[in-house]
Amino acid sequence: MKPVLPCVLTLNGGSSSIRFAVFEAGETPRRHLAGKIDRIGLRGTHLALTDPVGKPRPPHRLPIGDHRTAVAFLLDWLETQPVFGSVKAVGHRVVHGLKHSKPARVTPGLLEELRRITPLAPEHLPREIGLIEALHRRHPQLPQVACFDTAFHRTLPTVARLLPIPRRYAARGVERYGFHGLSYAYLMEELGRLDPAAAKSRVILAHLGNGASLAAVRDGQSLDTSMGLTPTAGLVMGTRTGDLDPGLVSFLARTEKMTATRFQRMVNHESGLLGVSATSADLRDLCACEGTDVRAAEAVALFCYQAKKWIGAYAAALGGLDTLVFAGGIGENAPLIRTRICTGLGFLGLELNDRRNAENAPLISSDSARVKVRVIRTDEELMIARSVSRVLDPAPGGKLKP
């Protein structure tokens, strides 16, 4: 499909992957190219592509070993694609944005601010900054826009943002920020399209994947969310702990001489489902063997139990519940997990339709249920493309302003 309008390149750099896509610019962007470089820094690094309708193509193995060479390879490869000549702007997912409540055009001042707050997201921000700088070195004429994963949650009330530690830290920006904001913004826009009244009511969004979080939303605004100062907090995840007793830091320092760096690695890369099961961070693997491996069964049960608790807590914070939305790799594709999470929540008005749930239908609640339960496939890249077009204010005819 040949592009007609100027295009936006979206880049979503994670700790071991870089997702990318090219969209025609505008309020309803059309995807022309999408894919990711996966397993960066691990064995089996590969480039995986999908066609414009989302159908995956066979992956290509790549002889690269670290994030810097992955970025160089990706930019080399993109520059050979015919669609790249139509790219007029670039949008980046940036995991942390402190007080930013909207996407922002990248400037030297913004880059300096991101470098200064790197300790808040050491797993992500250095790589995201590296992507921005690499793009600028090659194509300085392209405007770049930072789309902050924290921006959606800047509406959190003070009671949800405050951390119960000495006040002087709040003055230094230590508070609950929340993440998965690009996903949540997209989900709320889609919910508004599907059911405008629901988008203005009491909604719980459950973005469940290798990274997992929930958010309580009322009248379209985030009131609370499970992740906190960093993405390690909240619900148990693939390799992240979620919430922990802070006394564990002192205990491990005394008994194992564990340093802060070692603790950071443990709670982000060695814990969660992987730590509890001792075998896998992938719920698909754990569900497949939970009948014969008690550790796998306990990991699955822990994930579902904690998700259920967060839903109950947020129903209380919202004063009731009208819509529950599942998204993310697990939320969108795991009927068994959705069933286990919702079982026992009938008192809130949740009741699933087994057939719809098994089919991953868009609406999986029963017709008689008071609460609508939806499955919405999230699309962070599309949200980035929309955000870039809004920030740069496309002129009539779809041309992006410089």
C-alpha positions as CSV (number, residue, x, y, z in Angstrom):
1,M,0.0,0.0,0.0
2,K,1.7,3.2,-1.2
3,P,1.6,6.1,1.3
4,V,-0.4,9.1,0.2
5,L,0.1,11.4,3.2
6,P,3.2,12.3,5.2
7,C,4.1,9.5,7.6
8,V,5.0,9.2,11.3
9,L,7.6,6.8,12.5
10,T,6.9,5.4,16.0
11,L,9.6,3.9,18.2
12,N,9.0,2.0,21.4
13,G,12.3,1.1,23.0
14,G,12.2,-1.5,25.8
15,S,14.9,-3.1,27.9
16,S,15.3,-6.0,25.4
17,S,13.3,-4.9,22.4
18,I,12.5,-2.0,20.0
19,R,9.0,-1.9,18.5
20,F,8.5,0.3,15.5
21,A,5.8,1.3,13.0
22,V,5.1,3.7,10.2
23,F,1.7,5.4,9.9
24,E,0.1,7.9,7.6
25,A,-0.2,11.0,9.7
26,G,-3.6,12.3,10.9
27,E,-6.3,11.7,13.5
28,T,-7.0,8.2,12.0
29,P,-3.5,7.0,11.1
30,R,-3.1,4.0,8.7
31,R,-0.3,1.6,9.4
32,H,2.1,0.8,6.6
33,L,4.9,-1.0,8.3
34,A,5.3,-2.6,11.8
35,G,7.7,-4.9,13.6
36,K,10.2,-5.2,16.4
37,I,13.7,-6.2,17.1
38,D,13.4,-8.7,20.0
39,R,15.7,-10.4,22.5
40,I,18.3,-7.7,22.3
41,G,21.3,-8.7,24.4
42,L,20.1,-12.3,24.5
43,R,20.6,-15.3,22.3
44,G,18.3,-15.4,19.3
45,T,18.0,-11.7,18.5
46,H,15.7,-11.3,15.6
47,L,13.7,-8.9,13.5
48,A,10.0,-9.7,13.3
49,L,7.7,-7.9,10.9
50,T,3.9,-7.7,10.4
51,D,2.0,-6.7,7.3
52,P,-0.4,-3.7,7.3
53,V,-3.3,-5.8,8.6
54,G,-1.2,-7.3,11.4
55,K,-0.3,-10.7,10.0
56,P,3.1,-11.8,11.2
57,R,5.9,-12.6,8.7
58,P,8.7,-15.1,9.4
59,P,11.4,-13.6,11.7
60,H,15.0,-12.9,10.6
61,R,17.9,-13.8,12.9
62,L,20.2,-10.9,13.5
63,P,24.0,-11.0,14.4
64,I,23.8,-8.1,16.9
65,G,24.6,-8.2,20.6
66,D,23.6,-5.0,22.3
67,H,21.2,-2.1,22.2
68,R,23.5,0.3,20.4
69,T,24.1,-2.0,17.5
70,A,20.4,-2.9,17.4
71,V,19.5,0.8,17.0
72,A,22.1,1.2,14.2
73,F,20.8,-1.9,12.4
74,L,17.2,-0.7,12.7
75,L,17.9,2.7,11.3
76,D,20.0,1.2,8.5
77,W,17.1,-1.1,7.7
78,L,14.4,1.5,7.9
79,E,16.3,3.8,5.5
80,T,16.1,1.1,2.9
81,Q,12.3,0.9,3.0
82,P,10.5,2.9,0.4
83,V,8.0,4.3,3.0
84,F,10.8,5.9,5.0
85,G,11.0,8.7,2.4
86,S,7.5,9.8,3.5
87,V,8.4,10.0,7.2
88,K,8.0,13.6,8.4
89,A,8.1,13.1,12.1
90,V,9.1,10.6,14.8
91,G,7.3,9.7,18.0
92,H,8.9,7.9,20.9
93,R,7.4,6.1,23.9
94,V,9.3,7.6,26.9
95,V,8.6,5.6,30.0
96,H,8.9,8.5,32.5
97,G,7.9,12.1,32.2
98,L,7.8,13.5,35.7
99,K,5.2,16.3,35.7
100,H,4.5,16.2,31.9
101,S,0.8,15.7,31.3
102,K,1.0,15.7,27.5
103,P,3.4,14.6,24.8
104,A,6.1,17.1,24.1
105,R,8.4,18.0,21.2
106,V,12.0,16.9,21.9
107,T,14.3,19.8,22.6
108,P,17.8,20.0,24.1
109,G,16.2,21.1,27.3
110,L,13.8,18.1,27.4
111,L,16.7,15.7,26.7
112,E,18.6,17.2,29.6
113,E,15.6,16.8,31.9
114,L,15.3,13.1,30.8
115,R,19.0,12.5,31.6
116,R,18.5,14.1,35.0
117,I,15.6,11.7,35.9
118,T,17.3,8.5,34.6
119,P,17.6,7.1,38.1
120,L,13.8,6.8,38.2
121,A,13.8,4.4,35.2
122,P,17.4,3.1,34.7
123,E,16.2,0.1,32.7
124,H,14.5,2.2,30.1
125,L,15.4,5.9,29.9
126,P,19.0,5.5,28.8
127,R,17.9,3.4,25.8
128,E,15.1,5.7,24.9
129,I,17.4,8.7,25.0
130,G,19.9,6.8,22.9
131,L,17.2,6.2,20.2
132,I,16.3,9.9,20.1
133,E,19.9,10.9,19.8
134,A,20.7,8.3,17.1
135,L,17.8,9.5,15.1
136,H,18.8,13.1,15.4
137,R,22.4,12.4,14.3
138,R,21.1,10.8,11.1
139,H,18.1,13.0,10.4
140,P,18.3,16.3,12.3
141,Q,15.6,17.8,10.2
142,L,12.9,15.3,11.5
143,P,10.9,16.7,14.4
144,Q,10.7,14.2,17.3
145,V,8.0,13.9,19.9
146,A,8.3,12.3,23.3
147,C,5.1,10.5,24.4
148,F,5.3,9.9,28.1
149,D,3.9,6.7,29.7
150,T,3.3,8.6,32.9
151,A,1.2,11.4,31.4
152,F,-2.2,9.7,31.6
153,H,-1.9,9.5,35.4
154,R,-1.1,13.2,36.1
155,T,-4.8,13.5,37.1
156,L,-4.2,11.4,40.2
157,P,-5.5,13.1,43.3
158,T,-3.0,14.0,46.0
159,V,-4.2,11.1,48.2
160,A,-3.3,8.6,45.4
161,R,0.1,10.3,44.6
162,L,1.5,10.7,48.0
163,L,4.0,8.2,49.3
164,P,4.1,7.9,53.2
165,I,7.8,8.9,53.6
166,P,9.3,12.2,54.8
167,R,7.8,15.2,53.1
168,R,11.2,16.4,51.8
169,Y,11.2,13.6,49.2
170,A,7.9,14.7,47.7
171,A,9.5,18.1,47.0
172,R,12.1,16.2,45.0
173,G,9.4,14.5,42.9
174,V,9.2,11.2,44.7
175,E,5.6,10.2,44.3
176,R,3.3,7.7,42.6
177,Y,3.5,8.3,38.8
178,G,2.0,5.2,37.2
179,F,2.8,3.7,33.9
180,H,1.2,2.0,30.8
181,G,-0.3,5.4,30.2
182,L,-0.1,5.2,26.4
183,S,-2.0,1.9,26.5
184,Y,-4.6,3.4,28.9
185,A,-5.1,6.5,26.8
186,Y,-5.7,4.3,23.8
187,L,-8.1,2.0,25.7
188,M,-10.1,5.0,26.9
189,E,-10.3,6.4,23.3
190,E,-11.5,3.0,22.0
191,L,-14.0,2.7,24.9
192,G,-15.3,6.1,24.0
193,R,-15.8,5.0,20.4
194,L,-17.5,1.7,21.4
195,D,-19.6,3.0,24.3
196,P,-19.4,6.8,24.9
197,A,-21.5,6.6,28.1
198,A,-19.2,3.9,29.6
199,A,-16.1,6.0,29.0
200,K,-17.5,8.7,31.2
201,S,-18.5,6.3,34.0
202,R,-16.5,4.1,36.5
203,V,-13.9,2.0,34.6
204,I,-11.1,-0.3,35.7
205,L,-8.5,-0.9,33.0
206,A,-6.3,-4.1,33.4
207,H,-3.2,-4.0,31.2
208,L,-2.0,-7.6,31.8
209,G,1.2,-8.7,30.1
210,N,4.8,-9.5,31.1
211,G,4.5,-6.0,32.6
212,A,1.1,-5.7,34.3
213,S,-0.9,-2.9,36.0
214,L,-4.4,-1.7,36.6
215,A,-5.9,1.7,36.7
216,A,-9.1,3.2,38.2
217,V,-10.7,5.8,35.8
218,R,-13.7,8.0,36.4
219,D,-15.1,10.5,33.9
220,G,-12.1,9.7,31.7
221,Q,-9.5,10.6,34.3
222,S,-7.1,8.4,36.1
223,L,-7.8,8.3,39.9
224,D,-5.4,5.5,40.9
225,T,-3.0,3.0,39.4
226,S,-1.1,0.0,40.7
227,M,2.4,1.0,39.5
228,G,4.1,3.7,41.5
229,L,7.3,5.6,41.5
230,T,8.7,3.0,39.2
231,P,7.2,0.2,37.0
232,T,8.3,-2.4,39.6
233,A,5.4,-1.7,41.9
234,G,1.9,-3.0,42.0
235,L,0.7,-6.4,40.7
236,V,3.1,-9.3,40.4
237,M,4.5,-9.5,36.9
238,G,6.6,-11.8,34.6
239,T,9.9,-11.0,36.3
240,R,9.0,-8.1,38.6
241,T,7.9,-8.5,42.1
242,G,5.2,-5.9,42.3
243,D,4.6,-4.5,45.8
244,L,6.9,-5.8,48.6
245,D,7.5,-5.2,52.3
246,P,10.2,-2.5,52.3
247,G,11.8,-4.3,55.2
248,L,13.1,-6.9,52.7
249,V,15.8,-4.5,51.6
250,S,17.3,-4.3,55.1
251,F,16.8,-8.0,55.7
252,L,18.7,-9.0,52.5
253,A,21.4,-6.4,53.1
254,R,22.1,-7.9,56.6
255,T,21.8,-11.6,55.8
256,E,23.2,-11.7,52.3
257,K,25.2,-8.4,52.0
258,M,22.9,-7.6,49.0
259,T,23.7,-4.3,47.4
260,A,21.1,-1.8,46.0
261,T,22.2,-2.7,42.5
262,R,21.8,-6.4,43.2
263,F,18.4,-5.9,44.8
264,Q,17.3,-3.8,41.8
265,R,18.2,-6.7,39.5
266,M,16.5,-9.3,41.6
267,V,13.2,-7.4,41.9
268,N,13.1,-6.5,38.2
269,H,14.6,-9.5,36.4
270,E,14.6,-12.6,38.7
271,S,11.3,-12.4,40.6
272,G,7.6,-12.3,39.8
273,L,6.2,-15.4,38.0
274,L,9.7,-16.5,37.2
275,G,10.8,-16.3,40.8
276,V,7.8,-18.1,42.3
277,S,7.7,-20.8,39.6
278,A,11.5,-21.1,39.3
279,T,10.8,-22.1,35.6
280,S,9.2,-19.4,33.5
281,A,7.9,-15.9,33.4
282,D,5.3,-16.8,30.7
283,L,1.8,-17.6,32.0
284,R,1.3,-19.8,28.9
285,D,4.1,-22.1,30.1
286,L,2.9,-22.0,33.7
287,C,-0.7,-22.9,32.8
288,A,0.5,-25.7,30.6
289,C,2.3,-27.4,33.5
290,E,0.4,-26.3,36.6
291,G,-1.3,-29.8,36.9
292,T,2.1,-31.4,37.5
293,D,4.2,-28.6,39.0
294,V,2.9,-27.0,42.2
295,R,5.3,-24.1,41.8
296,A,3.7,-23.2,38.5
297,A,0.3,-23.6,39.9
298,E,1.1,-21.3,42.8
299,A,2.5,-18.6,40.4
300,V,-0.7,-18.7,38.3
301,A,-2.8,-18.5,41.4
302,L,-0.8,-15.6,42.8
303,F,-1.2,-13.6,39.6
304,C,-5.0,-14.1,39.5
305,Y,-5.4,-13.5,43.2
306,Q,-3.6,-10.2,43.2
307,A,-5.4,-9.0,40.0
308,K,-8.7,-9.8,41.8
309,K,-7.6,-7.8,44.9
310,W,-6.7,-4.8,42.8
311,I,-10.1,-4.9,41.0
312,G,-11.8,-5.0,44.4
313,A,-9.7,-2.2,45.8
314,Y,-10.4,0.0,42.8
315,A,-14.1,-0.7,42.8
316,A,-14.0,0.7,46.3
317,A,-12.0,3.7,45.3
318,L,-14.5,4.4,42.4
319,G,-17.5,3.9,44.6
320,G,-18.7,1.0,42.3
321,L,-17.9,-0.3,38.9
322,D,-19.5,0.0,35.5
323,T,-16.9,-1.4,33.0
324,L,-13.9,-3.6,33.3
325,V,-11.5,-3.7,30.4
326,F,-8.8,-6.4,29.8
327,A,-5.9,-5.6,27.5
328,G,-2.2,-6.6,27.0
329,G,-0.9,-10.0,25.9
330,I,-2.5,-11.9,28.8
331,G,-5.6,-9.8,29.1
332,E,-6.4,-10.1,25.4
333,N,-5.6,-13.8,24.9
334,A,-6.0,-15.8,28.1
335,P,-9.7,-16.7,28.7
336,L,-8.7,-19.0,31.6
337,I,-6.9,-16.2,33.4
338,R,-9.8,-13.8,32.9
339,T,-12.2,-16.4,34.3
340,R,-10.0,-17.0,37.4
341,I,-9.7,-13.2,38.0
342,C,-13.4,-12.6,37.7
343,T,-14.6,-15.7,39.6
344,G,-15.9,-14.5,43.0
345,L,-16.5,-11.0,42.0
346,G,-20.2,-11.5,41.3
347,F,-21.0,-9.2,44.3
348,L,-19.5,-6.3,42.2
349,G,-21.8,-7.2,39.3
350,L,-19.3,-9.2,37.2
351,E,-20.5,-12.3,35.4
352,L,-18.8,-13.7,32.3
353,N,-20.3,-15.4,29.3
354,D,-18.3,-18.5,28.9
355,R,-18.6,-18.8,25.1
356,R,-17.7,-15.1,24.5
357,N,-14.8,-15.3,26.9
358,A,-13.4,-18.5,25.2
359,E,-13.6,-16.7,21.9
360,N,-11.8,-13.5,23.2
361,A,-14.9,-11.6,22.0
362,P,-15.0,-7.8,22.4
363,L,-17.7,-8.1,25.0
364,I,-17.3,-11.1,27.3
365,S,-19.8,-10.3,30.1
366,S,-23.2,-12.0,30.2
367,D,-26.2,-10.0,29.0
368,S,-27.7,-9.9,32.5
369,A,-24.5,-8.7,34.2
370,R,-24.6,-5.2,35.7
371,V,-20.9,-4.6,34.8
372,K,-19.7,-4.8,31.2
373,V,-16.5,-6.7,30.8
374,R,-14.6,-5.9,27.5
375,V,-11.5,-7.2,25.8
376,I,-9.8,-4.4,23.8
377,R,-6.6,-4.9,21.9
378,T,-4.3,-2.1,22.9
379,D,-2.1,-0.3,20.4
380,E,0.6,1.9,22.0
381,E,2.2,2.6,18.6
382,L,-1.1,3.9,17.1
383,M,-1.5,6.1,20.2
384,I,2.0,7.5,19.7
385,A,1.2,8.2,16.0
386,R,-2.0,10.0,17.0
387,S,-0.1,12.0,19.6
388,V,2.6,13.1,17.2
389,S,0.0,14.4,14.7
390,R,-1.8,16.3,17.5
391,V,1.4,17.9,18.9
392,L,2.7,18.9,15.5
393,D,-0.8,20.1,14.3
394,P,-1.2,18.6,10.8
395,A,-2.2,21.2,8.3
396,P,-5.1,20.7,5.8
397,G,-4.2,17.9,3.4
398,G,-2.3,16.0,6.1
399,K,1.0,17.8,6.0
400,L,2.9,18.0,9.2
401,K,4.1,21.4,10.3
402,P,7.8,21.6,10.8
